[in-house]
C-alpha cells in the first residue's frame, strides 16, 4: 500500500510539472483541472471558491486554461477551428445587417417582428462562434456560458413567435398567384387608363362643342379653361382670357379676391332660378351686360379646390318672358302660372286685387293657398290629372268653383287652364274670373223667376177667389135683388127689410174680400219707409190697443224683456204681429186662462221671432197649407183666410222665412226670421 501511494504521488507531481512547464508545442500540452493540480501538489491545502461573483466574475479566467493548452492541438487543426468560427461570426453578423436594411426599406413586408427575431437569433449565434475562437487564448468560459444562455432564450423566443406565424404565412398567396393578380391588375389599369383617355377626349369634345359656355376657375380666382361657347358669349378668345380673374366676367368685385369669395358672392347675389340654377349678369369684352343663367360647382385637383360655371345666354328668353309678362299683366282677368308641383311662378296685378295678396306673398308658394280648405285635399289629384293629359280646357266643368281670399272670404270663380311648355318643363296658365256679380245676377234672376212662379200661383188662387169668394156674394146679391124686385112689383113690403139686409151682408163680404186682396198686393211691395222699430214696444202697443179682445178671450200675453230694435217698415211689421197675435187669441186660447208668449233670439246670421200659444195645435199635414191664400182650418165666420199668407209675403219680401212648429193638442209656435243685418244697436233705439 505504501508503495502504491508513493507511486501515485509521483505520477501527480510529474503531471503538475508538465502542466507548469512551458510547452514547446502549444498544442501538445495536457489539460489538467486546476483544483486537481492543487490537490496533487499540496493535498492538505483547502480548496478555494471556483466561481467568482458579480459581473467581474464573468470575465475571470483564473480557473480555466486557454483551449490551446487543452488536448493535443496541431496548429492546422486549431487554426481551422479559429478561422471557421470567425468566418461564421462574420456571416452571422452580415445576415442580420442585410435583413435589418431590407426591413427598414420595405415597411410593407409581412411579419416584420419575425424578421427582427431572426436577426437577433442569428446575431447571437454568430457571437457564440466568435467566443469559441477567442477561447483558444482567452478562456472566459463563464461569459461564454452567459452568451449561450442568451442565445437559447433568443432561439426559443423565435420558435415561439414563428409557430403562430406559419399558418398566417401559409395563407398568403403564392408568387404565381401574385404575378397573375399583378398581371391582371396591370391589364385592368391599362384598360382604365385607356377609358380615361377616351373619356377625357370625349369630355374635351363636349367641352369644346357645348352650346353653353363652360368656365373653370382655379383656387385663386384665375380662369383655367374657357370653351368656344364662352368665347362667343363674352367676346374673348381663350388664349387672351386664360389666367385672368373671373371677376372681370362675372363680378363686380375685387379682382384679387380668391375664387371662393366670388362663388359665395355669386350664390348670395344671384337670383335663384329653376333646378337650383342662378341668374346673374355677365360682362362682354365690349362692355355690354348680358343676362346669363348658370350652375356653379366645385371640385378638387391635387387637394386644390377649383370651380366650374356653366352659363347660358338668356337674352332672347328674357325678351320673350318680358313680352309674356306684359301680356299677362295686361290681361283683364286674374292670371296664375304654376308648375307640376303646384308652385306659383307668376301672377298679375288682377290676381293681387282679386285675392288680396301681395305678389311676394304668393310667388313660390303652393296654389292651394288660393283654394278653400274644404277643397284642398282633392286639388293635387285634379292638378295631377291635368298634367297627365294637358290641353286647354275649363277647370271643373259642371262644378261650382271658389277661390279663397287672404281675408278668408270665398269668391265664386271660373277658371280656364292652358298648358305651356317651357325650358323648365310643363307649366299651366290659369285665367281666373270673379263671377260674384254674375252669380248675384243669376240669383236675382232665379229669385225673380221664383217670384213669378209664386205670383202665377197666387194669380191662380186669385182667379179662384174671384170665381168663388166674389161670385158667391154676387149670386146672393143677384137672387135677393130679384126677390126684392118681384115683391115691389107685386106690392109686397113685408120682406123688403129682410132682403135689403141680405143684400147689404153680401156687399160687405165682397168688400172684405176686395180689401184682403188689396192688402196682399201691398204686402208684396218692399217699402222704402224703413225705420228703427222697437219690437217690445210694438207688441206692448198692440196689447194696449186690444185690451178688450184679450179680456174677452181671458188670455195673458207675455213679452220677452230683452230689447230688440230692427230696421223695418213699421206698418208692415205691425201687420205681421197683428195677424199672428189675432190668430193666437182666436184659435190658441179656446178657454179662459190661455197664455200667449212673444219672444226672439239670435243665431246663424239671423233674428228669429216667435208667437207661441197653448191651444189645440195644428196637425203637421196643415203646416204648409195654412200659409196659402184664403186657406182656413176653422169654420168660424170671422176672417178671410189671408192673414198668414200676408205674414209670409211680408217676411219673404224682406229676405226672411216663416214656419210653424205644432202638433195636435200641443199648442202652436209661429216663427219668422229676418237677416241679422237688420238689427241696429240699442243706442239707436227710437221711442
FIRO-655298 format. One record per residue (C-alpha): residue in three letters; x, y, z. Coordinates in steps of 0.2 Angstrom, whole numbers, plus 5000, padded with zeros to 4 digits. Layout:
<atoms>
(atom "ala",(X,Y,Z))
...
</atoms>
This chain:
<atoms>
(atom "unk",(5000,5000,5000))
(atom "unk",(5014,5012,5004))
(atom "unk",(5022,5008,4988))
(atom "unk",(5006,5012,4978))
(atom "unk",(5004,5029,4987))
(atom "unk",(5021,5034,4983))
(atom "unk",(5018,5029,4965))
(atom "unk",(5003,5039,4964))
(atom "unk",(5011,5054,4972))
(atom "unk",(5025,5053,4960))
(atom "unk",(5013,5052,4945))
(atom "unk",(5004,5068,4951))
(atom "unk",(5020,5078,4953))
(atom "unk",(5026,5073,4936))
(atom "unk",(5009,5079,4928))
(atom "unk",(5009,5095,4938))
(atom "unk",(5027,5098,4932))
(atom "unk",(5022,5095,4915))
(atom "unk",(5007,5107,4916))
(atom "unk",(5018,5121,4924))
(atom "unk",(5032,5119,4912))
(atom "unk",(5032,5130,4897))
(atom "unk",(5026,5120,4882))
(atom "unk",(5037,5119,4867))
(atom "unk",(5022,5114,4856))
(atom "unk",(5007,5124,4860))
(atom "unk",(4995,5110,4855))
(atom "unk",(5005,5096,4864))
(atom "unk",(5001,5100,4882))
(atom "unk",(4989,5091,4893))
(atom "unk",(4973,5100,4900))
(atom "unk",(4973,5097,4919))
(atom "unk",(4959,5105,4930))
(atom "unk",(4967,5117,4942))
(atom "unk",(4959,5111,4958))
(atom "unk",(4966,5094,4954))
(atom "unk",(4983,5100,4952))
(atom "unk",(4982,5109,4968))
(atom "unk",(4977,5094,4977))
(atom "unk",(4991,5084,4970))
(atom "unk",(5004,5097,4974))
(atom "unk",(4998,5101,4991))
(atom "unk",(4984,5088,4996))
(atom "unk",(4981,5096,5013))
(atom "unk",(4979,5114,5006))
(atom "unk",(4960,5119,5007))
(atom "unk",(4951,5122,4991))
(atom "unk",(4947,5140,4985))
(atom "unk",(4930,5145,4978))
(atom "unk",(4929,5140,4960))
(atom "unk",(4916,5153,4954))
(atom "unk",(4918,5172,4956))
(atom "unk",(4903,5183,4960))
(atom "unk",(4897,5199,4951))
(atom "unk",(4900,5205,4933))
(atom "unk",(4919,5204,4935))
(atom "unk",(4917,5186,4939))
(atom "unk",(4911,5183,4921))
(atom "unk",(4927,5188,4914))
(atom "unk",(4938,5179,4927))
(atom "unk",(4949,5166,4918))
(atom "unk",(4960,5160,4933))
(atom "unk",(4950,5144,4934))
(atom "unk",(4952,5138,4916))
(atom "unk",(4967,5136,4904))
(atom "unk",(4966,5143,4886))
(atom "unk",(4960,5130,4874))
(atom "unk",(4977,5128,4866))
(atom "unk",(4983,5120,4882))
(atom "unk",(4969,5108,4882))
(atom "unk",(4972,5092,4872))
(atom "unk",(4984,5089,4858))
(atom "unk",(4981,5103,4845))
(atom "unk",(4991,5104,4830))
(atom "unk",(4992,5122,4823))
(atom "unk",(4982,5117,4807))
(atom "unk",(4969,5109,4817))
(atom "unk",(4967,5124,4829))
(atom "unk",(4968,5137,4816))
(atom "unk",(4954,5128,4806))
(atom "unk",(4943,5130,4821))
(atom "unk",(4948,5148,4824))
(atom "unk",(4946,5154,4806))
(atom "unk",(4930,5144,4803))
(atom "unk",(4922,5151,4819))
(atom "unk",(4927,5169,4814))
(atom "unk",(4920,5167,4796))
(atom "unk",(4904,5160,4803))
(atom "unk",(4903,5175,4815))
(atom "unk",(4906,5187,4800))
(atom "unk",(4892,5179,4790))
(atom "unk",(4881,5179,4805))
(atom "unk",(4884,5197,4808))
(atom "unk",(4881,5202,4789))
(atom "unk",(4865,5192,4788))
(atom "unk",(4856,5202,4802))
(atom "unk",(4863,5218,4795))
(atom "unk",(4856,5214,4777))
(atom "unk",(4839,5209,4785))
(atom "unk",(4838,5225,4795))
(atom "unk",(4842,5235,4780))
(atom "unk",(4828,5226,4770))
(atom "unk",(4815,5228,4784))
(atom "unk",(4819,5247,4786))
(atom "unk",(4817,5249,4767))
(atom "unk",(4802,5239,4765))
(atom "unk",(4789,5244,4778))
(atom "unk",(4776,5234,4769))
(atom "unk",(4785,5217,4772))
(atom "unk",(4773,5205,4782))
(atom "unk",(4778,5199,4799))
(atom "unk",(4792,5211,4802))
(atom "unk",(4793,5205,4821))
(atom "unk",(4799,5188,4815))
(atom "unk",(4812,5196,4804))
(atom "unk",(4819,5206,4819))
(atom "unk",(4819,5190,4830))
(atom "unk",(4828,5180,4816))
(atom "unk",(4841,5195,4816))
(atom "unk",(4843,5193,4835))
(atom "unk",(4844,5174,4834))
(atom "unk",(4857,5174,4820))
(atom "unk",(4867,5188,4828))
(atom "unk",(4868,5179,4845))
(atom "unk",(4873,5163,4836))
(atom "unk",(4887,5172,4827))
(atom "unk",(4893,5179,4844))
(atom "unk",(4894,5162,4851))
(atom "unk",(4906,5157,4836))
(atom "unk",(4916,5172,4839))
(atom "unk",(4918,5167,4858))
(atom "unk",(4923,5150,4853))
(atom "unk",(4938,5156,4843))
(atom "unk",(4943,5168,4857))
(atom "unk",(4943,5154,4870))
(atom "unk",(4959,5147,4862))
(atom "unk",(4968,5162,4870))
(atom "unk",(4955,5169,4882))
(atom "unk",(4947,5155,4892))
(atom "unk",(4932,5166,4898))
(atom "unk",(4920,5151,4900))
(atom "unk",(4908,5159,4911))
(atom "unk",(4905,5173,4899))
(atom "unk",(4903,5161,4885))
(atom "unk",(4890,5151,4895))
(atom "unk",(4881,5168,4898))
(atom "unk",(4881,5170,4879))
(atom "unk",(4874,5153,4876))
(atom "unk",(4860,5156,4888))
(atom "unk",(4855,5172,4879))
(atom "unk",(4856,5163,4863))
(atom "unk",(4845,5149,4869))
(atom "unk",(4832,5162,4875))
(atom "unk",(4833,5171,4858))
(atom "unk",(4831,5154,4849))
(atom "unk",(4816,5149,4859))
(atom "unk",(4808,5166,4858))
(atom "unk",(4810,5165,4839))
(atom "unk",(4802,5147,4839))
(atom "unk",(4788,5153,4850))
(atom "unk",(4784,5168,4838))
(atom "unk",(4787,5158,4822))
(atom "unk",(4774,5144,4827))
(atom "unk",(4758,5155,4826))
(atom "unk",(4765,5165,4811))
(atom "unk",(4767,5149,4800))
(atom "unk",(4748,5147,4797))
(atom "unk",(4747,5165,4793))
(atom "unk",(4762,5164,4781))
(atom "unk",(4754,5149,4773))
(atom "unk",(4738,5158,4769))
(atom "unk",(4747,5171,4759))
(atom "unk",(4746,5169,4740))
(atom "unk",(4760,5161,4731))
(atom "unk",(4771,5170,4720))
(atom "unk",(4762,5163,4704))
(atom "unk",(4746,5170,4710))
(atom "unk",(4754,5186,4715))
(atom "unk",(4761,5188,4697))
(atom "unk",(4744,5183,4690))
(atom "unk",(4735,5196,4700))
(atom "unk",(4748,5209,4696))
(atom "unk",(4747,5205,4678))
(atom "unk",(4728,5206,4679))
(atom "unk",(4729,5222,4689))
(atom "unk",(4741,5230,4676))
(atom "unk",(4729,5225,4662))
(atom "unk",(4714,5232,4671))
(atom "unk",(4724,5248,4675))
(atom "unk",(4729,5250,4657))
(atom "unk",(4711,5247,4652))
(atom "unk",(4705,5260,4664))
(atom "unk",(4719,5272,4658))
(atom "unk",(4713,5269,4640))
(atom "unk",(4695,5273,4645))
(atom "unk",(4701,5288,4655))
(atom "unk",(4710,5294,4639))
(atom "unk",(4694,5291,4629))
(atom "unk",(4683,5299,4642))
(atom "unk",(4695,5314,4643))
(atom "unk",(4694,5315,4624))
(atom "unk",(4675,5314,4624))
(atom "unk",(4674,5327,4638))
(atom "unk",(4686,5338,4628))
(atom "unk",(4675,5337,4613))
(atom "unk",(4659,5340,4624))
(atom "unk",(4668,5355,4632))
(atom "unk",(4673,5362,4615))
(atom "unk",(4657,5360,4606))
(atom "unk",(4644,5363,4620))
(atom "unk",(4631,5376,4617))
(atom "unk",(4633,5383,4634))
(atom "unk",(4648,5392,4640))
(atom "unk",(4659,5382,4652))
(atom "unk",(4672,5391,4663))
(atom "unk",(4683,5383,4676))
(atom "unk",(4691,5394,4689))
(atom "unk",(4707,5390,4700))
(atom "unk",(4708,5392,4718))
(atom "unk",(4714,5410,4717))
(atom "unk",(4700,5415,4705))
(atom "unk",(4710,5413,4689))
(atom "unk",(4702,5406,4674))
(atom "unk",(4709,5389,4669))
(atom "unk",(4698,5384,4655))
(atom "unk",(4687,5393,4643))
(atom "unk",(4677,5384,4629))
(atom "unk",(4671,5390,4612))
(atom "unk",(4653,5395,4618))
(atom "unk",(4661,5406,4632))
(atom "unk",(4672,5414,4618))
(atom "unk",(4656,5418,4609))
(atom "unk",(4646,5424,4624))
(atom "unk",(4659,5436,4631))
(atom "unk",(4669,5440,4615))
(atom "unk",(4686,5435,4622))
(atom "unk",(4697,5422,4614))
(atom "unk",(4703,5408,4626))
(atom "unk",(4721,5412,4624))
(atom "unk",(4718,5430,4629))
(atom "unk",(4707,5426,4645))
(atom "unk",(4716,5411,4652))
(atom "unk",(4724,5416,4669))
(atom "unk",(4714,5432,4671))
(atom "unk",(4702,5434,4685))
(atom "unk",(4684,5428,4684))
(atom "unk",(4679,5445,4692))
(atom "unk",(4681,5453,4675))
(atom "unk",(4667,5442,4668))
(atom "unk",(4655,5439,4682))
(atom "unk",(4658,5452,4695))
(atom "unk",(4659,5466,4700))
(atom "unk",(4671,5463,4714))
(atom "unk",(4689,5463,4720))
(atom "unk",(4699,5456,4706))
(atom "unk",(4712,5449,4718))
(atom "unk",(4700,5440,4729))
(atom "unk",(4700,5421,4729))
(atom "unk",(4688,5411,4719))
(atom "unk",(4679,5405,4735))
(atom "unk",(4674,5423,4739))
(atom "unk",(4667,5425,4721))
(atom "unk",(4657,5409,4722))
(atom "unk",(4649,5414,4738))
(atom "unk",(4645,5432,4732))
(atom "unk",(4638,5424,4716))
(atom "unk",(4627,5412,4726))
(atom "unk",(4622,5426,4738))
(atom "unk",(4618,5440,4725))
(atom "unk",(4612,5429,4711))
(atom "unk",(4593,5427,4710))
(atom "unk",(4588,5408,4711))
(atom "unk",(4581,5400,4695))
(atom "unk",(4573,5383,4692))
(atom "unk",(4583,5367,4697))
(atom "unk",(4595,5377,4708))
(atom "unk",(4602,5387,4694))
(atom "unk",(4606,5406,4697))
(atom "unk",(4603,5421,4686))
(atom "unk",(4617,5434,4685))
(atom "unk",(4624,5447,4674))
(atom "unk",(4640,5444,4663))
(atom "unk",(4651,5457,4655))
(atom "unk",(4656,5456,4637))
(atom "unk",(4673,5462,4631))
(atom "unk",(4664,5477,4623))
(atom "unk",(4657,5482,4639))
(atom "unk",(4639,5477,4637))
(atom "unk",(4630,5467,4650))
(atom "unk",(4622,5451,4646))
(atom "unk",(4610,5441,4657))
(atom "unk",(4615,5423,4660))
(atom "unk",(4608,5408,4669))
(atom "unk",(4622,5397,4677))
(atom "unk",(4626,5382,4688))
(atom "unk",(4641,5383,4699))
(atom "unk",(4650,5368,4706))
(atom "unk",(4667,5364,4714))
(atom "unk",(4680,5350,4713))
(atom "unk",(4697,5346,4719))
(atom "unk",(4713,5343,4709))
(atom "unk",(4728,5338,4720))
(atom "unk",(4720,5344,4735))
(atom "unk",(4717,5361,4727))
(atom "unk",(4699,5367,4726))
(atom "unk",(4693,5373,4708))
(atom "unk",(4676,5379,4702))
(atom "unk",(4666,5376,4686))
(atom "unk",(4652,5388,4680))
(atom "unk",(4640,5383,4666))
(atom "unk",(4632,5398,4658))
(atom "unk",(4618,5401,4646))
(atom "unk",(4614,5416,4637))
(atom "unk",(4596,5420,4641))
(atom "unk",(4594,5437,4632))
(atom "unk",(4581,5430,4619))
(atom "unk",(4572,5421,4633))
(atom "unk",(4571,5436,4644))
(atom "unk",(4564,5446,4629))
(atom "unk",(4551,5433,4627))
(atom "unk",(4547,5432,4645))
(atom "unk",(4546,5451,4646))
(atom "unk",(4533,5451,4632))
(atom "unk",(4524,5437,4640))
(atom "unk",(4523,5446,4657))
(atom "unk",(4517,5462,4649))
(atom "unk",(4503,5452,4640))
(atom "unk",(4499,5443,4657))
(atom "unk",(4499,5459,4666))
(atom "unk",(4488,5467,4654))
(atom "unk",(4475,5453,4654))
(atom "unk",(4458,5458,4661))
(atom "unk",(4457,5443,4672))
(atom "unk",(4467,5436,4686))
(atom "unk",(4481,5425,4679))
(atom "unk",(4492,5412,4689))
(atom "unk",(4506,5401,4682))
(atom "unk",(4510,5386,4692))
(atom "unk",(4522,5371,4689))
(atom "unk",(4518,5352,4691))
(atom "unk",(4521,5353,4709))
(atom "unk",(4508,5367,4712))
(atom "unk",(4521,5381,4715))
(atom "unk",(4516,5398,4709))
(atom "unk",(4528,5405,4696))
(atom "unk",(4519,5421,4690))
(atom "unk",(4504,5431,4694))
(atom "unk",(4497,5448,4688))
(atom "unk",(4490,5463,4697))
(atom "unk",(4472,5457,4694))
(atom "unk",(4477,5442,4705))
(atom "unk",(4483,5453,4719))
(atom "unk",(4467,5463,4718))
(atom "unk",(4456,5448,4717))
(atom "unk",(4464,5438,4732))
(atom "unk",(4471,5452,4742))
(atom "unk",(4489,5445,4742))
(atom "unk",(4505,5455,4738))
(atom "unk",(4515,5447,4724))
(atom "unk",(4529,5442,4735))
(atom "unk",(4517,5433,4747))
(atom "unk",(4511,5421,4733))
(atom "unk",(4527,5418,4722))
(atom "unk",(4535,5401,4726))
(atom "unk",(4520,5395,4737))
(atom "unk",(4508,5382,4733))
(atom "unk",(4492,5387,4723))
(atom "unk",(4482,5378,4736))
(atom "unk",(4484,5394,4746))
(atom "unk",(4470,5401,4735))
(atom "unk",(4459,5386,4737))
(atom "unk",(4446,5385,4751))
(atom "unk",(4451,5372,4764))
(atom "unk",(4436,5360,4760))
(atom "unk",(4443,5358,4743))
(atom "unk",(4462,5357,4746))
(atom "unk",(4464,5339,4749))
(atom "unk",(4457,5334,4732))
(atom "unk",(4465,5348,4722))
(atom "unk",(4483,5340,4720))
(atom "unk",(4473,5325,4712))
(atom "unk",(4465,5336,4700))
(atom "unk",(4481,5345,4696))
(atom "unk",(4490,5328,4693))
(atom "unk",(4476,5323,4681))
(atom "unk",(4478,5339,4671))
(atom "unk",(4497,5337,4669))
(atom "unk",(4494,5319,4664))
(atom "unk",(4483,5325,4649))
(atom "unk",(4487,5343,4646))
(atom "unk",(4476,5353,4635))
(atom "unk",(4467,5369,4635))
(atom "unk",(4450,5367,4644))
(atom "unk",(4439,5375,4658))
(atom "unk",(4443,5369,4675))
(atom "unk",(4429,5359,4685))
(atom "unk",(4417,5359,4671))
(atom "unk",(4399,5357,4678))
(atom "unk",(4405,5361,4696))
(atom "unk",(4404,5377,4706))
(atom "unk",(4422,5383,4709))
(atom "unk",(4428,5395,4723))
(atom "unk",(4443,5405,4727))
(atom "unk",(4449,5409,4745))
(atom "unk",(4454,5427,4748))
(atom "unk",(4468,5432,4761))
(atom "unk",(4454,5439,4772))
(atom "unk",(4446,5421,4772))
(atom "unk",(4431,5426,4761))
(atom "unk",(4427,5414,4747))
(atom "unk",(4423,5420,4730))
(atom "unk",(4414,5411,4715))
(atom "unk",(4426,5409,4700))
(atom "unk",(4428,5402,4683))
(atom "unk",(4445,5396,4678))
(atom "unk",(4452,5392,4661))
(atom "unk",(4468,5381,4660))
(atom "unk",(4481,5382,4647))
(atom "unk",(4497,5371,4646))
(atom "unk",(4513,5379,4641))
(atom "unk",(4530,5370,4638))
(atom "unk",(4545,5379,4644))
(atom "unk",(4564,5376,4647))
(atom "unk",(4559,5371,4665))
(atom "unk",(4546,5359,4659))
(atom "unk",(4527,5359,4658))
(atom "unk",(4518,5373,4667))
(atom "unk",(4499,5378,4667))
(atom "unk",(4492,5396,4665))
(atom "unk",(4476,5398,4674))
(atom "unk",(4464,5413,4669))
(atom "unk",(4453,5416,4684))
(atom "unk",(4437,5427,4683))
(atom "unk",(4427,5433,4698))
(atom "unk",(4409,5429,4694))
(atom "unk",(4402,5436,4710))
(atom "unk",(4391,5449,4701))
(atom "unk",(4386,5435,4688))
(atom "unk",(4381,5424,4702))
(atom "unk",(4372,5438,4711))
(atom "unk",(4363,5442,4694))
(atom "unk",(4359,5424,4692))
(atom "unk",(4352,5423,4710))
(atom "unk",(4341,5438,4706))
(atom "unk",(4335,5431,4690))
(atom "unk",(4331,5415,4699))
(atom "unk",(4323,5424,4713))
(atom "unk",(4313,5434,4700))
(atom "unk",(4308,5418,4692))
(atom "unk",(4303,5410,4708))
(atom "unk",(4293,5426,4712))
(atom "unk",(4285,5425,4695))
(atom "unk",(4280,5407,4698))
(atom "unk",(4273,5411,4715))
(atom "unk",(4264,5426,4708))
(atom "unk",(4257,5414,4695))
(atom "unk",(4251,5403,4709))
(atom "unk",(4244,5417,4718))
(atom "unk",(4235,5423,4702))
(atom "unk",(4228,5406,4700))
(atom "unk",(4222,5407,4718))
(atom "unk",(4216,5425,4715))
(atom "unk",(4206,5419,4700))
(atom "unk",(4198,5405,4710))
(atom "unk",(4194,5418,4724))
(atom "unk",(4186,5429,4711))
(atom "unk",(4176,5415,4704))
(atom "unk",(4171,5408,4721))
(atom "unk",(4173,5420,4735))
(atom "unk",(4166,5435,4725))
(atom "unk",(4154,5425,4714))
(atom "unk",(4145,5418,4729))
(atom "unk",(4140,5435,4737))
(atom "unk",(4136,5441,4719))
(atom "unk",(4124,5426,4717))
(atom "unk",(4116,5430,4734))
(atom "unk",(4115,5448,4729))
(atom "unk",(4108,5444,4712))
(atom "unk",(4095,5432,4720))
(atom "unk",(4089,5444,4734))
(atom "unk",(4088,5458,4722))
(atom "unk",(4077,5448,4710))
(atom "unk",(4066,5443,4725))
(atom "unk",(4065,5462,4731))
(atom "unk",(4061,5467,4713))
(atom "unk",(4047,5454,4712))
(atom "unk",(4040,5459,4729))
(atom "unk",(4040,5478,4724))
(atom "unk",(4031,5474,4708))
(atom "unk",(4018,5464,4717))
(atom "unk",(4016,5477,4730))
(atom "unk",(4023,5466,4745))
(atom "unk",(4033,5476,4758))
(atom "unk",(4034,5464,4772))
(atom "unk",(4051,5456,4766))
(atom "unk",(4059,5472,4760))
(atom "unk",(4070,5474,4776))
(atom "unk",(4075,5456,4776))
(atom "unk",(4080,5456,4758))
(atom "unk",(4090,5473,4759))
(atom "unk",(4099,5465,4774))
(atom "unk",(4104,5450,4764))
(atom "unk",(4110,5462,4750))
(atom "unk",(4120,5473,4762))
(atom "unk",(4128,5457,4770))
(atom "unk",(4133,5451,4753))
(atom "unk",(4140,5468,4748))
(atom "unk",(4150,5468,4765))
(atom "unk",(4158,5451,4761))
(atom "unk",(4163,5457,4744))
(atom "unk",(4171,5472,4752))
(atom "unk",(4181,5461,4764))
(atom "unk",(4187,5450,4750))
(atom "unk",(4192,5465,4740))
(atom "unk",(4201,5474,4755))
(atom "unk",(4210,5457,4758))
(atom "unk",(4216,5456,4740))
(atom "unk",(4222,5474,4741))
(atom "unk",(4231,5471,4757))
(atom "unk",(4240,5456,4749))
(atom "unk",(4245,5466,4735))
(atom "unk",(4253,5480,4746))
(atom "unk",(4262,5466,4756))
(atom "unk",(4271,5461,4740))
(atom "unk",(4280,5478,4739))
(atom "unk",(4295,5482,4750))
(atom "unk",(4293,5499,4757))
(atom "unk",(4306,5512,4757))
(atom "unk",(4299,5519,4773))
(atom "unk",(4310,5508,4784))
(atom "unk",(4314,5515,4802))
(atom "unk",(4321,5508,4818))
(atom "unk",(4307,5498,4826))
(atom "unk",(4307,5493,4845))
(atom "unk",(4299,5476,4845))
(atom "unk",(4294,5475,4863))
(atom "unk",(4286,5492,4862))
(atom "unk",(4277,5487,4846))
(atom "unk",(4270,5472,4854))
(atom "unk",(4265,5482,4870))
(atom "unk",(4256,5495,4859))
(atom "unk",(4246,5481,4851))
(atom "unk",(4242,5473,4868))
(atom "unk",(4236,5490,4874))
(atom "unk",(4225,5493,4858))
(atom "unk",(4217,5476,4860))
(atom "unk",(4214,5475,4879))
(atom "unk",(4195,5472,4876))
(atom "unk",(4198,5457,4864))
(atom "unk",(4211,5450,4876))
(atom "unk",(4200,5452,4891))
(atom "unk",(4185,5443,4882))
(atom "unk",(4197,5428,4877))
(atom "unk",(4203,5428,4896))
(atom "unk",(4221,5427,4889))
(atom "unk",(4238,5433,4896))
(atom "unk",(4251,5440,4884))
(atom "unk",(4269,5439,4890))
(atom "unk",(4283,5448,4880))
(atom "unk",(4302,5445,4881))
(atom "unk",(4310,5458,4892))
(atom "unk",(4325,5458,4881))
(atom "unk",(4327,5474,4869))
(atom "unk",(4327,5471,4851))
(atom "unk",(4327,5485,4838))
(atom "unk",(4327,5482,4819))
(atom "unk",(4326,5492,4803))
(atom "unk",(4309,5489,4796))
(atom "unk",(4293,5497,4789))
(atom "unk",(4283,5500,4805))
(atom "unk",(4266,5497,4796))
(atom "unk",(4271,5481,4788))
(atom "unk",(4279,5474,4804))
(atom "unk",(4263,5479,4814))
(atom "unk",(4253,5469,4801))
(atom "unk",(4264,5454,4804))
(atom "unk",(4261,5455,4823))
(atom "unk",(4243,5459,4822))
(atom "unk",(4239,5444,4811))
(atom "unk",(4250,5432,4822))
(atom "unk",(4243,5438,4839))
(atom "unk",(4225,5439,4832))
(atom "unk",(4226,5421,4827))
(atom "unk",(4233,5416,4844))
(atom "unk",(4219,5424,4853))
(atom "unk",(4206,5417,4841))
(atom "unk",(4212,5399,4839))
(atom "unk",(4225,5397,4853))
(atom "unk",(4215,5402,4868))
(atom "unk",(4199,5392,4867))
(atom "unk",(4196,5394,4886))
(atom "unk",(4200,5407,4899))
(atom "unk",(4217,5407,4906))
(atom "unk",(4226,5405,4890))
(atom "unk",(4244,5411,4888))
(atom "unk",(4252,5419,4873))
(atom "unk",(4271,5421,4873))
(atom "unk",(4281,5433,4862))
(atom "unk",(4300,5432,4861))
(atom "unk",(4315,5432,4850))
(atom "unk",(4333,5425,4848))
(atom "unk",(4348,5427,4838))
(atom "unk",(4359,5414,4829))
(atom "unk",(4366,5408,4812))
(atom "unk",(4366,5426,4805))
(atom "unk",(4348,5429,4808))
(atom "unk",(4335,5436,4820))
(atom "unk",(4321,5423,4825))
(atom "unk",(4304,5430,4832))
(atom "unk",(4291,5418,4839))
(atom "unk",(4272,5419,4845))
(atom "unk",(4268,5404,4855))
(atom "unk",(4251,5399,4861))
(atom "unk",(4245,5383,4871))
(atom "unk",(4229,5380,4861))
(atom "unk",(4223,5364,4852))
(atom "unk",(4238,5365,4840))
(atom "unk",(4239,5361,4821))
(atom "unk",(4242,5344,4813))
(atom "unk",(4258,5343,4803))
(atom "unk",(4249,5340,4787))
(atom "unk",(4242,5358,4788))
(atom "unk",(4259,5366,4792))
(atom "unk",(4261,5372,4774))
(atom "unk",(4243,5374,4769))
(atom "unk",(4239,5387,4782))
(atom "unk",(4251,5400,4774))
(atom "unk",(4242,5399,4757))
(atom "unk",(4230,5412,4751))
(atom "unk",(4212,5411,4758))
(atom "unk",(4215,5394,4767))
(atom "unk",(4206,5392,4783))
(atom "unk",(4206,5377,4795))
(atom "unk",(4191,5383,4805))
(atom "unk",(4173,5386,4801))
(atom "unk",(4170,5402,4811))
(atom "unk",(4163,5415,4800))
(atom "unk",(4176,5428,4805))
(atom "unk",(4191,5431,4795))
(atom "unk",(4195,5430,4776))
(atom "unk",(4210,5417,4776))
(atom "unk",(4223,5429,4771))
(atom "unk",(4231,5434,4787))
(atom "unk",(4245,5421,4787))
(atom "unk",(4248,5422,4769))
(atom "unk",(4251,5441,4771))
(atom "unk",(4263,5437,4785))
(atom "unk",(4273,5425,4774))
(atom "unk",(4273,5438,4760))
(atom "unk",(4279,5452,4770))
(atom "unk",(4293,5442,4778))
(atom "unk",(4299,5434,4762))
(atom "unk",(4300,5450,4754))
(atom "unk",(4312,5456,4767))
(atom "unk",(4323,5440,4764))
(atom "unk",(4316,5431,4779))
(atom "unk",(4306,5415,4781))
(atom "unk",(4290,5409,4790))
(atom "unk",(4286,5392,4798))
(atom "unk",(4276,5384,4812))
(atom "unk",(4280,5371,4825))
(atom "unk",(4265,5362,4831))
(atom "unk",(4256,5346,4834))
(atom "unk",(4238,5342,4838))
(atom "unk",(4234,5346,4857))
(atom "unk",(4251,5354,4860))
(atom "unk",(4249,5372,4855))
(atom "unk",(4257,5381,4841))
(atom "unk",(4273,5391,4839))
(atom "unk",(4274,5403,4824))
(atom "unk",(4291,5408,4819))
(atom "unk",(4298,5421,4807))
(atom "unk",(4316,5425,4804))
(atom "unk",(4325,5441,4797))
(atom "unk",(4343,5444,4792))
(atom "unk",(4354,5449,4807))
(atom "unk",(4360,5464,4797))
(atom "unk",(4343,5472,4800))
(atom "unk",(4346,5473,4819))
(atom "unk",(4353,5490,4825))
(atom "unk",(4362,5494,4841))
(atom "unk",(4352,5498,4857))
(atom "unk",(4359,5516,4857))
(atom "unk",(4350,5519,4841))
(atom "unk",(4333,5514,4848))
(atom "unk",(4319,5526,4844))
(atom "unk",(4304,5530,4856))
</atoms>
